[in-house]
Amino acid sequence: MSAERAGANGWSRSVWERLRLSDRMRRLLLEGDIEGRYGGQTDSDAGYRMTMALAVGCSQPGRAWSPADFHHALIYTPSAGGVWARRLRERKGTLYAEAKLTAMLEKAAQLVAASPVIRGRGDAVEALGCIRRVVEGRTWPARRGADTDQKNLAARLRLCERAGGVEHVVSVRQLAELMNCAKATAEASDRRLKKDGWLVLVASGSGKDHGSRWVLRVPPEEGESSGAQPGQLPATGLRGAGTVPPAHSGPVRTDTEALAALMGHDAFHRYAHGTSGARLLTCLDPVEGLDVGQLSRATGLHRTTVVRRMRGLVEDQLVVELDGKYLLAPAFSVPGRLHVDGQVLSRVAEHHGTAGRGERRRARHRRDRRNYRRWLAERADQRLRRRPVLELVPEGVVDPDTGELLDDAWAGWDVRDRARPVWRGWSPPGAGHGAAAGACA
């Protein structure tokens, strides 16, 4: 489509003036990525990401643009957000650029159609609440890293609540600190959750101060009614099916908010009460006690593991045992939910010898970040002052204007590249005078 066609169709005003567009997308279109939100490895990568973001903004329900409007705004209008599209038109042609933008707009429309509509913070909180109910409503057995995945999702739910939506930014080291685990453990958990459909990687972290951008979602096969409630028998084919006996009481809920607050403390390091102790503690109630069977069904832990962990929690005065049932200790109980007492947990960590391990991990991560920034600075400095190329052919051998060979000692050599002369064969003395340097045979 040409600018003449655009004028013939009555486009006297700009597209963003005739069609609805959010303020953020309007600024991105008119001013470009001035905040650096869509930076990539190269300028072309950054341009594609920014154009894809504009395509998503132009595909929102009630304000969807047509391909012709999208072409007019990015290709035929000198907007800052259409630099990548106009360069693509110069290199590949008009038809290719329009087809590329149309395909990106269709892809964005499919993405928007498959995502829930969030019109404000209330909708975002509701979407996060739905994800939290699904996470708390399924069994996470302590094998194949499922318990670590539960901690990962609990930490990300807290980050999403702070961000105000399902999209959040976090680095691997930051996530490892929140989960109270090693960086490799957090990376392995991310890979499993991506494979299972819980996480979608939007943009990989690049540079010294940019984390990866993720989107938290519920997998299609993990609807709220498909997962087994804690304390209930999982459906056939789901994780834990056939290994959990039927429930004889109401469902037991694992509080992921309390888990996110507990799991990062040194008292729940693997050499202390561990992840299992934190998960069991978040299942307890200050009024209604739970027995070993209920806790085993709620967490997917073996009964022997539950008994051993609960014995340790009782010894450290975090849990009270009464007639074979376990309740939260008074120091940890408030009406409705678990209350984290930092002084008691610090005393427990000192008793088990794990006090200060979290701070040492954070100090190691800060040291790694400093080393990484130093490496980036040194690499950039090396690129600026590259080592000079050693030229084996001295000056005066080849005429710089005509390229003729002036020194008979170099007869038979191809000296077009002064750094890498190539032997082409011997020629009689005097044949080099007046002959081109690259024509020596």
Secondary structure, 3 states (H helix, E strand, C coil): CCHHHHHHCCCCCCHHHHCCCCHHHHHHHHHCCCCCCCCCCCHHHHHHHHHHHHHHHCCCCCCCCCHHHHHHHHCCCCCHHHHHHHHHHHHHCHHHHHHHHHHHHHHHHHHHHHCCCCCCHHHHHHHHHHHHHHHHCCCCCCCCCHHHHHHHHHHHHHHHHHHCCCEEEECHHHHHHHHCCCHHHHHHHHHHHHHHCCEEEEECCCCCCCCEEEEECCCCCCCCCCCCCCCCCCCCCCCCCCCCCCCCCCCCCCCHHHHHHHCCCHHHCCCCCHHHHHHHHHHCCCCCCECHHHHHHHHCCCHHHHHHHHHHHHHCCCEEEECCEEEECHHHEECCEECCCHHHHHHHHHHHCCCCHHHHHHHHHHHHHHHHHHHHHHHHHHHHCCCCCCCCCCCCCECCCCCEECCHHHCCEECCCCCCCEECCCCCCCCCCCCEHHHCC
